[in-house]
């Protein structure tokens, strides 16, 4: 009788078919191999406090205990995606895995959770910032950390790269003194949510290279100046400065044409487009072969959601991170770009 009831519930979408598990379990070794696949989303379903104390490299955090767990997942992870999920011991993540699989995701759960991971001598990261991990053409690791608003930390082959670092924004504060000195700092323009002398001071060491536009270099008294259209080689990085400006009537005063920069940074074959503060300008048609794009979406200063979608369809990045979005609701963007094959990842900047 119970089996019949289970099958009836399954037909109604309320349970796994006839009691059969609808996701996979794997051990630490299998989970680690799964994490090597850049198309797999690594999901931590514990609490924020647990995540801060230690998490797997590149894990996205969505607490499975929150009432809107599945809605948040649907907002940030495209339907049908492969998900590798874990928690402390494997119980909460198994519960989450069943829910996820029931919504069409292909899910693998880590048996024993992060406890088993640690017991196997595997590394964990500490800190509260969401991290995304990619592999370069030669197999090296490229990591992005969502810090605050437009501030991004990039790590590659022992090098530290900071983009538009700011110490404080509203009630949010970043302690850059607790991070390694930057090898490179990129600043797009002079506004206070992108250009912060104190952040630059905290991050600068004897060998730090600062790349910026002329206005910021004049305000600082130093820095490598790049104008729209300039190309530079910095050690093993190639950098292109590209236009970033407003076009809508009445908004041009925020970011006038020719003053500010976006950057295309090429690292070991991976092309990264950091758009800066811009609308969907015609010059985006010249931004080609982008693997990872950071594009802003907070009207009236940058793009509306419709402009962001249009810009993404023009640039065609493999992975898109909407950023600088403030209170703008960007949760519909992944669905709007699904047919274009763009992997949209929404990160919650602290």
PAMARGU-48303 format. One record per residue: residue number from 1; x, y, z of N, C-alpha, C in turn. Coordinates in pm, whole numbers. Layout:
<recs>
pos_n.east_n.north_n.up_ca.east_ca.north_ca.up_c.east_c.north_c.up
NUM_X_Y_Z_X_Y_Z_X_Y_Z;
...
</recs>
This chain:
<recs>
pos_n.east_n.north_n.up_ca.east_ca.north_ca.up_c.east_c.north_c.up
1_83_-121_0_0_0_0_87_126_0;
2_195_125_82_283_241_87_350_265_-47;
3_390_156_-115_454_170_-247_358_231_-348;
4_233_186_-343_132_241_-434_113_390_-409;
5_107_426_-278_91_567_-243_209_649_-290;
6_331_595_-277_451_666_-323_446_691_-472;
7_399_591_-546_390_606_-691_285_711_-730;
8_172_713_-655_71_814_-680_124_954_-653;
9_199_967_-543_258_1097_-511_358_1138_-617;
10_433_1041_-668_532_1071_-773_462_1123_-897;
11_348_1059_-930_274_1102_-1049_223_1244_-1034;
12_202_1283_-908_156_1420_-880_272_1516_-864;
13_397_1465_-879_514_1551_-866_550_1581_-723;
14_501_1500_-626_525_1527_-486_628_1436_-424;
15_681_1340_-498_778_1249_-440_859_1184_-551;
16_971_1123_-517_1050_1049_-613_970_928_-661;
17_988_891_-783_908_784_-843_921_655_-765;
18_806_605_-712_798_477_-644_908_459_-540;
19_946_565_-473_1047_556_-368_1189_555_-420;
20_1209_563_-549_1344_561_-606_1409_698_-594;
21_1535_698_-555_1610_823_-542_1631_885_-679;
22_1608_1015_-691_1618_1081_-821_1744_1165_-837;
23_1845_1137_-753_1974_1203_-765_2082_1103_-730;
24_2206_1138_-758_2318_1048_-731_2392_1090_-605;
25_2450_992_-537_2542_1017_-428_2681_977_-474;
26_2782_1050_-429_2919_1012_-464_3011_1041_-347;
27_3127_976_-348_3224_998_-241_3311_1119_-273;
28_3406_1147_-185_3491_1266_-199_3566_1264_-332;
29_3621_1151_-369_3698_1143_-494_3611_1175_-615;
30_3492_1115_-618_3402_1141_-731_3354_1285_-733;
31_3332_1341_-615_3286_1480_-605_3393_1575_-654;
32_3518_1548_-616_3630_1631_-659_3645_1629_-810;
33_3625_1512_-870_3633_1502_-1016_3521_1580_-1082;
34_3402_1576_-1020_3288_1649_-1073_3314_1800_-1070;
35_3382_1847_-967_3413_1989_-952_3507_2041_-1060;
36_3579_1950_-1125_3670_1992_-1232_3595_2034_-1358;
37_3468_1996_-1367_3387_2030_-1484_3333_2172_-1469;
38_3374_2267_-1554_3329_2406_-1539_3180_2425_-1564;
39_3113_2324_-1621_2970_2336_-1647_2885_2293_-1527;
40_2950_2243_-1423_2878_2199_-1303_2874_2312_-1201;
41_2756_2340_-1146_2740_2441_-1043_2761_2374_-907;
42_2856_2426_-829_2883_2374_-695_2799_2452_-595;
43_2714_2380_-521_2617_2445_-434_2633_2400_-289;
44_2652_2498_-202_2659_2476_-57_2523_2515_0;
45_2457_2423_72_2321_2451_120_2316_2468_272;
46_2430_2503_332_2435_2528_476_2398_2674_507;
47_2426_2715_629_2399_2853_669_2516_2943_631;
48_2492_3075_636_2598_3170_607_2715_3154_705;
49_2684_3133_832_2791_3118_932_2877_2996_902;
50_2814_2884_866_2890_2764_833_2976_2788_709;
51_2919_2856_612_2993_2885_488_3117_2969_518;
52_3100_3072_601_3213_3161_634_3325_3086_706;
53_3287_2986_785_3387_2910_860_3469_2817_771;
54_3416_2783_655_3490_2699_561_3399_2637_458;
55_3437_2649_331_3354_2596_222_3444_2545_110;
56_3386_2467_20_3460_2417_-95_3486_2529_-194;
57_3600_2524_-257_3642_2628_-350_3541_2643_-463;
58_3492_2765_-481_3399_2794_-591_3253_2768_-560;
59_3221_2739_-433_3083_2705_-398_2993_2827_-390;
60_2874_2814_-447_2767_2912_-431_2687_2875_-307;
61_2647_2974_-229_2572_2948_-106_2424_2982_-122;
62_2339_2882_-97_2194_2904_-84_2147_2813_28;
63_2110_2870_140_2070_2794_258_1941_2716_229;
64_1948_2582_240_1829_2502_210_1720_2516_314;
65_1752_2579_427_1654_2598_532_1562_2716_510;
66_1595_2803_415_1511_2920_390_1384_2879_315;
67_1275_2946_343_1146_2909_285_1144_2923_133;
68_1219_3018_82_1218_3041_-63_1338_2976_-132;
69_1389_2867_-74_1510_2801_-127_1498_2772_-276;
70_1392_2704_-317_1381_2665_-458_1363_2786_-549;
71_1294_2888_-502_1277_3008_-584_1409_3077_-607;
72_1493_3084_-502_1625_3145_-516_1709_3064_-614;
73_1703_2932_-602_1778_2846_-695_1736_2875_-839;
74_1606_2879_-863_1557_2902_-998_1599_3039_-1051;
75_1613_3137_-961_1652_3272_-1002_1797_3278_-1048;
76_1882_3194_-989_2026_3209_-1015_2090_3092_-1090;
77_2023_2977_-1097_2079_2861_-1167_1985_2821_-1279;
78_2029_2826_-1404_1942_2792_-1516_1885_2650_-1505;
79_1764_2631_-1552_1699_2501_-1549_1781_2398_-1625;
80_1783_2275_-1574_1854_2167_-1641_2002_2160_-1611;
81_2055_2256_-1535_2197_2258_-1502_2237_2138_-1417;
82_2362_2098_-1429_2417_1996_-1340_2463_2063_-1211;
83_2421_2009_-1098_2454_2068_-969_2523_1965_-881;
84_2634_2003_-821_2701_1923_-719_2673_1988_-585;
85_2604_1920_-495_2554_1982_-374_2614_1916_-250;
86_2637_1997_-147_2690_1941_-22_2642_2024_97;
87_2653_1965_215_2626_2035_340_2729_1989_443;
88_2695_1986_571_2791_1946_673_2816_1796_672;
89_2708_1717_674_2723_1573_684_2658_1496_570;
90_2584_1565_484_2519_1499_371_2370_1486_385;
91_2314_1516_501_2170_1500_521_2090_1614_460;
92_2126_1737_494_2054_1852_438_2069_1857_286;
93_2189_1825_239_2212_1830_95_2135_1720_22;
94_2113_1606_87_2031_1501_26_1887_1548_12;
95_1839_1617_114_1704_1673_109_1694_1777_-3;
96_1796_1864_-10_1798_1965_-116_1809_1900_-253;
97_1891_1796_-263_1912_1727_-392_1782_1670_-446;
98_1700_1615_-357_1572_1560_-402_1482_1671_-457;
99_1480_1784_-389_1399_1897_-437_1450_1947_-572;
100_1581_1960_-583_1642_2010_-707_1615_1917_-824;
101_1634_1787_-800_1611_1689_-907_1465_1688_-949;
102_1376_1712_-853_1234_1718_-884_1197_1833_-974;
103_1288_1934_-982_1264_2049_-1069_1346_2041_-1199;
104_1402_1924_-1225_1470_1903_-1353_1620_1922_-1354;
105_1679_1953_-1239_1824_1965_-1232_1888_1825_-1222;
106_2007_1812_-1276_2083_1687_-1266_2175_1702_-1146;
107_2151_1624_-1040_2212_1652_-911_2297_1537_-859;
108_2412_1572_-803_2497_1476_-732_2524_1529_-593;
109_2504_1444_-493_2521_1480_-354_2651_1422_-299;
110_2720_1500_-216_2845_1454_-153_2812_1373_-28;
111_2841_1245_-31_2820_1159_85_2913_1202_199;
112_2855_1221_315_2936_1259_430_2962_1408_439;
113_2921_1485_337_2934_1629_338_3076_1681_354;
114_3085_1805_400_3216_1868_413_3299_1803_524;
115_3235_1732_616_3310_1658_717_3394_1550_652;
116_3334_1475_559_3408_1372_487_3516_1434_399;
117_3485_1547_342_3582_1619_257_3707_1655_338;
118_3687_1710_456_3799_1747_542_3876_1625_591;
119_3803_1519_628_3867_1398_675_3957_1335_569;
120_3922_1359_442_4003_1308_331_4124_1397_302;
121_4140_1503_382_4254_1592_364_4238_1692_252;
122_4115_1714_206_4089_1809_98_4081_1950_154;
123_4116_2048_69_4122_2187_113_3984_2252_115;
124_3969_2349_206_3850_2434_209_3896_2579_213;
125_3806_2667_173_3832_2811_179_3750_2872_292;
126_3798_2980_347_3722_3055_446_3687_3192_390;
127_3588_3257_450_3548_3390_402_3406_3387_351;
128_3349_3506_334_3207_3517_302_3179_3546_155;
129_3281_3560_73_3258_3604_-64_3234_3485_-157;
130_3132_3498_-242_3104_3393_-339_3216_3388_-442;
131_3254_3266_-478_3368_3244_-566_3326_3159_-685;
132_3377_3194_-803_3358_3112_-922_3494_3071_-974;
133_3506_2945_-1013_3634_2889_-1056_3626_2846_-1201;
134_3727_2883_-1279_3737_2845_-1419_3876_2786_-1446;
135_3888_2714_-1555_4017_2661_-1598_4062_2735_-1725;
136_4190_2772_-1729_4245_2837_-1847_4283_2731_-1951;
137_4330_2774_-2065_4363_2680_-2172_4472_2581_-2133;
138_4564_2625_-2050_4672_2535_-2007_4637_2458_-1881;
139_4512_2471_-1834_4468_2395_-1718_4489_2463_-1585;
140_4531_2588_-1584_4551_2659_-1459_4418_2712_-1406;
141_4415_2743_-1277_4292_2786_-1212_4277_2938_-1215;
142_4157_2982_-1249_4123_3124_-1252_4002_3141_-1161;
143_4016_3221_-1055_3909_3238_-957_3861_3383_-951;
144_3728_3399_-942_3667_3531_-927_3591_3534_-795;
145_3610_3640_-718_3539_3659_-593_3451_3783_-604;
146_3321_3768_-576_3230_3882_-574_3246_3954_-441;
147_3297_4076_-443_3323_4150_-320_3208_4244_-287;
148_3203_4358_-354_3094_4451_-329_3065_4531_-457;
149_2940_4533_-501_2893_4620_-609_2970_4598_-740;
150_3078_4673_-761_3157_4659_-883_3299_4612_-852;
151_3325_4574_-727_3460_4533_-687_3475_4382_-703;
152_3575_4344_-780_3598_4203_-812_3743_4167_-779;
153_3761_4055_-716_3895_4002_-692_3917_3883_-785;
154_4030_3883_-854_4063_3777_-949_4196_3716_-907;
155_4204_3584_-905_4328_3514_-872_4366_3420_-985;
156_4495_3424_-1020_4543_3336_-1127_4691_3308_-1108;
157_4727_3181_-1098_4867_3140_-1096_4952_3219_-996;
158_4897_3239_-876_4969_3311_-773_4960_3462_-782;
159_4890_3512_-882_4876_3657_-900_4741_3705_-847;
160_4742_3825_-791_4622_3888_-737_4585_4009_-823;
161_4461_4010_-870_4411_4121_-953_4286_4178_-886;
162_4284_4309_-869_4167_4376_-812_4110_4474_-915;
163_3980_4470_-928_3911_4558_-1022_3816_4649_-945;
164_3836_4780_-959_3753_4881_-893_3733_4853_-743;
165_3842_4836_-668_3825_4808_-525_3782_4932_-446;
166_3686_4915_-356_3645_5022_-264_3636_4963_-124;
167_3673_5041_-24_3672_4995_115_3530_4993_171;
168_3453_5099_143_3320_5109_204_3218_5156_102;
169_3103_5090_106_2992_5129_20_2865_5111_101;
170_2802_5220_138_2687_5212_227_2730_5155_361;
171_2662_5050_405_2699_4986_532_2790_4866_512;
172_2843_4851_391_2929_4736_360_3075_4779_358;
173_3160_4704_426_3302_4737_435_3386_4617_396;
174_3490_4641_317_3583_4537_276_3718_4565_341;
175_3775_4466_411_3906_4481_474_4013_4428_379;
176_4064_4515_295_4166_4472_199_4300_4445_266;
177_4319_4498_387_4446_4475_457_4461_4328_493;
178_4350_4254_497_4355_4111_529_4381_4026_405;
179_4387_4089_287_4410_4018_162_4554_4041_115;
180_4604_3956_27_4739_3978_-26_4748_4108_-104;
181_4867_4164_-115_4887_4282_-199_4857_4246_-344;
182_4801_4341_-416_4763_4315_-554_4884_4325_-647;
183_4887_4236_-745_4986_4250_-852_4938_4354_-952;
184_4806_4357_-974_4747_4453_-1066_4619_4510_-1004;
185_4598_4639_-1022_4473_4704_-985_4421_4776_-1109;
186_4296_4748_-1146_4233_4815_-1259_4121_4905_-1207;
187_4121_5030_-1252_4016_5125_-1214_3951_5175_-1343;
188_3818_5169_-1348_3748_5207_-1471_3723_5357_-1480;
189_3689_5421_-1363_3661_5564_-1367_3655_5621_-1226;
190_3627_5748_-1214_3649_5824_-1090_3538_5819_-987;
191_3425_5763_-1016_3315_5763_-919_3352_5683_-794;
192_3297_5725_-680_3338_5669_-552_3308_5522_-532;
193_3217_5466_-611_3191_5323_-600_3283_5241_-690;
194_3382_5309_-751_3482_5241_-835_3624_5284_-801;
195_3639_5407_-758_3772_5465_-734_3782_5505_-588;
196_3875_5440_-515_3889_5463_-371_4038_5464_-337;
197_4091_5580_-303_4234_5592_-273_4275_5502_-156;
198_4188_5488_-55_4222_5407_61_4234_5259_23;
199_4143_5210_-60_4150_5071_-105_4278_5046_-185;
200_4309_5141_-273_4431_5128_-353_4554_5127_-264;
201_4553_5212_-160_4665_5218_-66_4681_5084_8;
202_4570_5028_55_4576_4902_129_4625_4787_42;
203_4594_4791_-85_4627_4681_-175_4762_4695_-243;
204_4822_4812_-234_4945_4839_-309_5070_4795_-235;
205_5156_4725_-309_5288_4688_-259_5394_4745_-351;
206_5517_4706_-329_5627_4761_-410_5614_4730_-558;
207_5549_4618_-591_5543_4576_-732_5403_4585_-792;
208_5312_4652_-722_5175_4663_-773_5169_4756_-894;
209_5100_4712_-998_5080_4793_-1118_4935_4841_-1121;
210_4917_4972_-1133_4784_5031_-1140_4755_5073_-1283;
211_4641_5030_-1334_4596_5066_-1469_4464_5141_-1457;
212_4455_5258_-1519_4334_5338_-1503_4318_5435_-1620;
213_4213_5516_-1614_4197_5620_-1715_4273_5746_-1671;
214_4277_5847_-1756_4358_5966_-1726_4306_6042_-1605;
215_4174_6054_-1591_4120_6131_-1479_4165_6074_-1345;
216_4158_5945_-1329_4197_5884_-1202_4348_5892_-1180;
217_4426_5876_-1287_4571_5888_-1274_4609_6031_-1233;
218_4539_6129_-1286_4565_6268_-1247_4530_6291_-1100;
219_4423_6230_-1053_4380_6247_-915_4475_6177_-818;
220_4534_6067_-862_4627_5993_-777_4770_6046_-788;
221_4803_6094_-906_4940_6137_-932_5028_6027_-987;
222_4970_5913_-1019_5048_5804_-1080_4950_5704_-1142;
223_5005_5603_-1207_4926_5498_-1270_4950_5491_-1419;
224_4936_5374_-1475_4947_5356_-1620_4816_5398_-1683;
225_4820_5498_-1766_4700_5552_-1829_4667_5474_-1956;
226_4543_5432_-1966_4493_5371_-2090_4368_5446_-2132;
227_4363_5479_-2260_4245_5544_-2317_4169_5443_-2402;
228_4045_5474_-2434_3966_5384_-2518_4042_5348_-2645;
229_4056_5219_-2671_4126_5173_-2790_4268_5131_-2765;
230_4326_5166_-2650_4464_5128_-2618_4472_4979_-2586;
231_4587_4919_-2619_4615_4779_-2588_4751_4774_-2519;
232_4761_4696_-2413_4887_4685_-2341_4911_4541_-2300;
233_5039_4506_-2286_5078_4375_-2235_5142_4394_-2099;
234_5086_4328_-1998_5137_4335_-1861_5183_4196_-1821;
235_5313_4173_-1825_5366_4039_-1800_5296_3941_-1894;
236_5218_3846_-1840_5152_3750_-1928_5004_3780_-1948;
237_4961_3903_-1917_4824_3948_-1943_4824_4042_-2063;
238_4715_4038_-2140_4691_4138_-2242_4567_4217_-2201;
239_4574_4350_-2209_4464_4436_-2166_4424_4530_-2278;
240_4294_4536_-2304_4239_4631_-2400_4145_4725_-2326;
241_4162_4854_-2343_4069_4951_-2286_3960_4979_-2390;
242_3835_4964_-2349_3723_4980_-2442_3627_5086_-2388;
243_3545_5145_-2475_3454_5252_-2432_3352_5207_-2329;
244_3314_5300_-2242_3207_5280_-2145_3141_5416_-2122;
245_3014_5429_-2162_2949_5560_-2148_2798_5547_-2157;
246_2730_5654_-2122_2584_5661_-2131_2541_5718_-2266;
247_2426_5670_-2313_2372_5718_-2440_2231_5776_-2425;
248_2159_5736_-2321_2021_5783_-2303_2018_5931_-2269;
249_1927_6001_-2331_1913_6145_-2308_1896_6174_-2160;
250_1977_6267_-2110_1973_6304_-1971_2067_6225_-1882;
251_2123_6117_-1935_2215_6035_-1855_2362_6055_-1893;
252_2385_6123_-2005_2523_6135_-2054_2616_6199_-1952;
253_2559_6279_-1863_2640_6347_-1762_2702_6248_-1664;
254_2639_6131_-1645_2694_6034_-1550_2826_5976_-1601;
255_2827_5935_-1727_2946_5874_-1785_2959_5922_-1930;
256_3024_6036_-1949_3037_6092_-2085_3128_6007_-2173;
257_3098_6010_-2301_3174_5930_-2397_3321_5973_-2399;
258_3411_5874_-2397_3554_5899_-2410_3630_5915_-2280;
259_3559_5929_-2167_3628_5952_-2040_3665_5822_-1968;
260_3570_5729_-1961_3585_5610_-1877_3625_5488_-1959;
261_3671_5387_-1887_3714_5262_-1952_3629_5144_-1909;
262_3613_5051_-2003_3587_4912_-1972_3717_4841_-2005;
263_3732_4716_-1965_3857_4644_-1995_3826_4504_-2046;
264_3905_4462_-2145_3908_4321_-2185_4046_4269_-2144;
265_4045_4175_-2051_4170_4119_-1999_4181_3975_-2047;
266_4288_3943_-2115_4309_3808_-2165_4417_3740_-2082;
267_4380_3628_-2021_4470_3554_-1932_4475_3409_-1977;
268_4588_3368_-2029_4608_3228_-2071_4492_3178_-2156;
269_4456_3259_-2254_4353_3220_-2350_4210_3251_-2308;
270_4190_3297_-2184_4055_3330_-2137_4034_3480_-2150;
271_3929_3520_-2222_3901_3662_-2244_3790_3707_-2150;
272_3822_3807_-2068_3734_3857_-1964_3697_4001_-1996;
273_3568_4028_-2005_3519_4163_-2036_3459_4224_-1910;
274_3523_4328_-1858_3468_4405_-1747_3417_4535_-1807;
275_3286_4548_-1817_3227_4655_-1898_3236_4793_-1834;
276_3253_4800_-1700_3250_4930_-1635_3109_4986_-1636;
277_3096_5117_-1613_2964_5180_-1612_2929_5224_-1754;
278_2834_5155_-1812_2802_5179_-1952_2659_5137_-1982;
279_2607_5189_-2093_2483_5136_-2149_2520_5043_-2265;
280_2421_4993_-2336_2447_4900_-2448_2489_4981_-2571;
281_2614_5019_-2571_2669_5110_-2672_2703_5036_-2802;
282_2707_5108_-2915_2737_5043_-3044_2871_4972_-3047;
283_2970_5023_-2972_3104_4964_-2974_3107_4821_-2919;
284_3001_4779_-2852_2997_4641_-2801_2999_4539_-2915;
285_2962_4582_-3034_2967_4492_-3150_3110_4451_-3182;
286_3206_4529_-3133_3348_4498_-3157_3410_4415_-3046;
287_3332_4386_-2943_3382_4305_-2832_3356_4159_-2868;
288_3462_4087_-2902_3448_3953_-2959_3509_3845_-2871;
289_3458_3723_-2890_3518_3601_-2833_3536_3610_-2682;
290_3433_3656_-2614_3440_3674_-2469_3398_3545_-2397;
291_3482_3502_-2306_3450_3384_-2225_3369_3423_-2101;
292_3410_3531_-2034_3347_3573_-1909_3322_3723_-1916;
293_3199_3764_-1890_3165_3908_-1895_3102_3953_-1766;
294_3144_4071_-1719_3080_4140_-1607_3015_4266_-1665;
295_2882_4271_-1658_2810_4381_-1721_2713_4443_-1622;
296_2708_4579_-1615_2632_4647_-1511_2484_4658_-1544;
297_2404_4670_-1437_2260_4682_-1456_2198_4756_-1339;
298_2214_4888_-1335_2140_4966_-1234_2099_5100_-1295;
299_1977_5104_-1341_1925_5225_-1401_1907_5332_-1291;
300_1925_5459_-1318_1951_5517_-1450_2100_5533_-1484;
301_2189_5483_-1397_2331_5510_-1415_2397_5422_-1522;
302_2350_5299_-1534_2407_5210_-1636_2292_5155_-1720;
303_2276_5023_-1723_2175_4964_-1812_2049_4922_-1739;
304_1938_4927_-1811_1815_4862_-1765_1833_4712_-1789;
305_1742_4632_-1737_1752_4487_-1761_1737_4456_-1911;
306_1651_4530_-1979_1635_4507_-2123_1763_4542_-2199;
307_1830_4649_-2157_1956_4685_-2220_2063_4580_-2193;
308_2064_4527_-2071_2161_4423_-2036_2140_4299_-2123;
309_2017_4259_-2139_1987_4143_-2224_2032_4170_-2368;
310_2003_4290_-2418_2044_4327_-2553_2196_4326_-2567;
311_2265_4383_-2467_2411_4387_-2470_2470_4247_-2468;
312_2412_4159_-2387_2462_4022_-2380_2444_3949_-2512;
313_2334_3977_-2580_2310_3912_-2709_2407_3963_-2816;
314_2456_4084_-2798_2555_4139_-2890_2694_4082_-2861;
315_2734_4085_-2734_2869_4040_-2695_2880_3888_-2698;
316_2773_3819_-2662_2768_3673_-2662_2876_3607_-2574;
317_2887_3645_-2449_2984_3578_-2362_2937_3436_-2330;
318_3032_3350_-2298_2993_3215_-2256_2929_3220_-2117;
319_2986_3304_-2030_2933_3321_-1894_2914_3470_-1870;
320_2796_3506_-1819_2765_3646_-1789_2738_3662_-1639;
321_2809_3757_-1578_2782_3798_-1441_2720_3938_-1444;
322_2589_3952_-1421_2538_4087_-1399_2601_4140_-1269;
323_2650_4262_-1271_2707_4319_-1150_2670_4465_-1140;
324_2707_4531_-1026_2677_4672_-1011_2526_4695_-1012;
325_2448_4592_-976_2304_4602_-997_2226_4661_-880;
326_2291_4680_-765_2222_4746_-654_2088_4683_-623;
327_1981_4762_-628_1847_4713_-599_1770_4674_-725;
328_1834_4681_-841_1768_4641_-964_1743_4490_-962;
329_1623_4448_-998_1587_4306_-997_1635_4241_-1127;
330_1737_4156_-1115_1796_4093_-1234_1760_3944_-1245;
331_1667_3897_-1162_1643_3753_-1157_1582_3696_-1285;
332_1521_3780_-1368_1461_3730_-1492_1562_3721_-1606;
333_1680_3777_-1587_1780_3780_-1695_1822_3640_-1741;
334_1847_3543_-1650_1887_3410_-1698_1786_3349_-1794;
335_1657_3360_-1764_1555_3303_-1852_1551_3374_-1987;
336_1575_3505_-1987_1571_3582_-2111_1688_3550_-2204;
337_1795_3493_-2149_1912_3461_-2230_1934_3311_-2247;
338_1840_3232_-2198_1854_3087_-2203_1870_3035_-2345;
339_1786_3084_-2438_1791_3036_-2575_1918_3081_-2648;
340_1988_3179_-2593_2112_3225_-2654_2233_3144_-2606;
341_2210_3050_-2517_2318_2965_-2470_2416_3035_-2377;
342_2373_3145_-2314_2460_3220_-2223_2435_3175_-2079;
343_2539_3135_-2012_2531_3091_-1873_2532_3216_-1784;
344_2416_3255_-1734_2403_3375_-1651_2415_3337_-1504;
345_2509_3399_-1436_2531_3368_-1294_2511_3495_-1211;
346_2412_3493_-1126_2382_3609_-1041_2448_3586_-906;
347_2537_3676_-869_2607_3665_-743_2558_3775_-649;
348_2558_3745_-522_2509_3839_-422_2627_3911_-361;
349_2658_4028_-410_2773_4104_-364_2746_4155_-223;
350_2840_4124_-133_2823_4163_7_2823_4315_23;
</recs>
